Amino acid sequence: MTNPVVVLIGSPTAPDSALHVVDAHDPHVDVMDLGITRGDGVFETVGIIDGRVHAVEEHLARFAHSASILDLPVPSAEAFRAAVALGVEHLDDASDAYCKYVLTRGRESGPVGRPGEPVGPTGYAYLDVNPSWERERTEGIDVVLLSRGYQLDVQTAAPWLLQGAKTLSYAVNRSVLREAARRGAEDVLFTTIDGYVLEGPTSSLVARFGDEIVTPAQSGGVLHGTAQIGAFAFFEAAGYTTTYRDVQISELDSADALWMTNSQRLAAPIRSLDGKARVVDSALTARLNEALRAR
């Protein structure tokens, strides 16, 4: 049994911020922190293999982009990069681990219902060993389609809904996974009311159509997945063409292979979609995951 690691970032916007490694089992965040009371913050989860942090700069860039969408203070890439590195040094086992780093607006001030300026921001990194994802990576996962309830153009039509930001407001993402479980599935692929697919609650869709590898375009409000970027690099090196574009639900039946990718689970092939069995390309998936681990 290993112990998780927490690194507190004294000044999350300062490159030379003080860093403090603390006991992960002790309380460290104020009960009135806006990240807890309002979900008002952003985060990233990065994979760690053999002590090497994957896609460091891609995650930091997405983190800063998410913060800008929420009008949060600009997080210091130097401070968060250093916090992750310090945390890795203190992990009991960094052979297959992860780090979740967080920025919130800080603590609410003033009376409830009439808040003043927040006191903050708050920043920290949490690191722990990954659970085993071997079964999901090899045998595949069962996925259901669930509607997000909006059209594909929501990011431009209603930017205040914060699509494209990795926020702490994950109640919907947790809810859909419970709905998936009720339907006998493990994961979800979101869809739009005008017939397009988006992403999962914690993962990106990667589809193979012959020699073309496709993922939904960011213009639909999906996150630019770092594991998906790694998957594209693997496929391009193997001679496939890669494309970002809008993907219709009706196209999924004709796909030769489908994967859900993220930084922890890596590439999990979809073995059934809405209860309909799909072929899993075990050999290609194994090569893909080997490449993702070696990034």
N, C-alpha and C positions, 0 to 999 in steps of 0.2 A: 504494500500500500504506500502510495506516495502522497506528499503534502503539497497542496496548491500554494502558489506564491502570489502575493499582492505587492505592487509597487505604487506608492502614492506619489503624485506629481504635484509639488508644492505650488508652482506657478505654471499652469498648462500652456500659457501663451509665451513663456520666456524660454529662449534657447538654453540658458544656463540654469534652468530650474533645479532646485534641490529635489532629490529622489530619496524615498524612504521605503525600504523593504520591511513589511510589517506582517504580523501573524494573520493569515487569511481567515482565521476563525474568530477574530475579535471584531467588534463593530468599528467602522471607519467613516461611514457616510452619514451626514446629518439627516434626521428623519424628515426634515422639511426641504431637503434638496429637491430641486425641480425635476431632476431626472427620475426621482421616485414618485413624487406627488403628481407630476404632469406628463411624464415621459418626454420631457423637454431636453433632449440631448441626442448625441450621435455616438456610433461605435463602429469598430471594425473587429473582425475575428481573423487571425492569421494562423496558418499552419506552420509547424516547426518539425523538421525531420533531421535527426542526427545533429541537433543543436543549430541547424541552419534555418533562419526565418525566411519563409517563402514570400516572394513578390513584395518586398518591403516598401519600395517606392510607389508601386501601384496602389497598395492599401493606404499609404499616407496621403496620396493625391486624392483618392476617393473620400477619405476621412475629411480632408479640408473642403472638398466640394460639398459634402453633406452639411458641414458646418455653415458654409456660405448660404446654402438654401434656407437654413433655419435662422439666418442672421445671428449666429453665435459668434463669440470672439474667435479670432483666427488661432487654431491650435498650432503650437510650435512643433514642426516636424522633428527638429533636433531633440526636443524634450521627450516626445513619445518614442522616437527611435531608441534613445538611450534607456528609457524605462523598459522597453521590451528586451533589449540586450541584457540589462541588469537582471531582469526576471529570469531569463534563460540560464544565466550563471547560477542562479539559486534553485533551479529545478532539480529534483532528485533524479529524474529521468527525462532527458530531452530527445529521446530517440523518435518518439511520435507523440507530439504534444500540440498545444494551441495556446494562443494568447488573445484575450478580448480586452481591447483598450477603449476607454470611454471618456467623453467630454460632455458635461452637463452645463446648463446656464448658471448653476450654483444654487445657493440656499435662498428660499423665499424670505423676504423681509416685510415688515409691516403686518397689520392684522389680516387674517384670512378673509378673502373676498375683496380686499383693497390693498393689494400688494404694492410695496415700493420697489426700488431697484434691487435686483438680485445681488447677493453677496457671493462672489465667485469669479470665474468659473471653477468647476471641480474636474479633476482629471486623475485617472488611475489606470493601471494595467493588472489584469488577472490572468495567471498562467496555470495550466494543469495538464496532466497526461490525457491523451485522447482515449476514449473507449475503443474497443475493437470494431472496425467497420468492414472486416474481411467478408462477411456474408453478403452485405450490401454491395460491395465492390465486385464480387465474383458471381453470385447468384442473381443479383438484381433486386429491384424494388417494385412494389405495386403502387401505382399513382392514379389519382382521380382528377378530373377537370372540375374546377369550381370557379364561378364567375366573381370578378372583383366588383361588378355592378356599374362599371363606367365604360365609355368608349375609348378607342385607342388614342385619341388626341387629347386625353385628359391633362397631360403634362403642360401643354400649351394653352388649353382652354381653361384650366383651373389650377394654376401653379401653386396656389395657397394650400393645395392638398398634399404638397411636398413629395410628389412622386419623383423617384430618382435619388432620394436621400435615404441613407441607412440610419433611421432614427431609433430611439429607444421605445417608441410607441409600438409594441409588438403584440398587443392584445388580439388583433385580427389574425396575425400570423399564427398565434398559438391556437386560436379558435378553429381555424381551418384544419389544423393537424388533428384536433379532436374529432372534427367532422370526418376527416379521412379515416381515422381509426374506426368510427362508427360504421363506415362503409367497407371495412375490411382491408383498407389500404394503409400505406406508410407515409406517403408524401402527396403533395398537391401541385398541380400546374394551373396557375391562374389564367383565366380567359377574360375577354372583354365582351360587352353586350353586342358589339358589332362583328363578332366572329373571329377574333384573333387570339393567339396565345401570347402569354407574357413571360412569366418566370415562376419559380416556386417561392414559398415563404422564406427559404434560406438557401436557395440554389438557382442556378441558371440552366436553361434548356439548351442542349446541343443536339442537333439532328443531322443524320447523314442521308443524303439523297444521291445515290450513286457515288460519283467522285467529288460531290460538293458537300461541304460541311456548313451548316447554317445555324445562326442563333438570332433570336428576335432583336431588332434594332433598339438602341437606347431611346430613340425618339418616342417610343411608346411608354416611357417612364420606367423602364427596367434598369436595374443596376448593371454597371459594367463589371461582370464577374471576373475576379482575378484567376480563379481556376479555369474559367472558360477561356480567358486569354492564353493561359498555358496550354489548354487543349488545342486551340487554334494553332499555336506554334508547333505542337507535335504533328498535327495533321498536315500543315504546310510543308514540314520537313519530309513527310511521307509521300508528298506529291498530290495531295488533295487541294482543291480550291476552297477558300473560306469566304463566307458572306454574312454580313449583317443586313437583315431585311425584315420587313413585316411578314409574319408567318400566320396563315389562316388555320383555324382548327381543322378544316377539311383536308389539309395537306398531311396531317399526321399519319393517316392510314397508309400513305404511300412511302413513308420514310423507311429506309433500310435499317436504321438503328436510331435509338433515342437514349440520351443520357441526361441525368441531372448532376450538375457539378457544383462543388463548393470547396472551401479551403480545408475543411476537416475531413469530410467523407471522400473527397476527391471526385472520381467519376463513378456514379452508380448507374448501371444500365436499367432502363425501364423494361420490366418483364411482363407487365400488364398495364393497360391504360383503360380506365373505366370498366374493369373486369374483362377486357378483351386481351388474350395472351399475345405477347410479342416475342419475336425471336431475339435472343441475346447473343451478340457476337463476342464470345468469351475471349478468343485470341486477341482481337483488336482492343477490347477493353483492358486486358492485362497489359498490353503494350502501352496503352494510353496512361494507365495508372502508374506504371513504372516510370514513364516520362514525367508525370506530375510530381512524383516523389523525388525525382532527381533534379528538379528545377533549382 
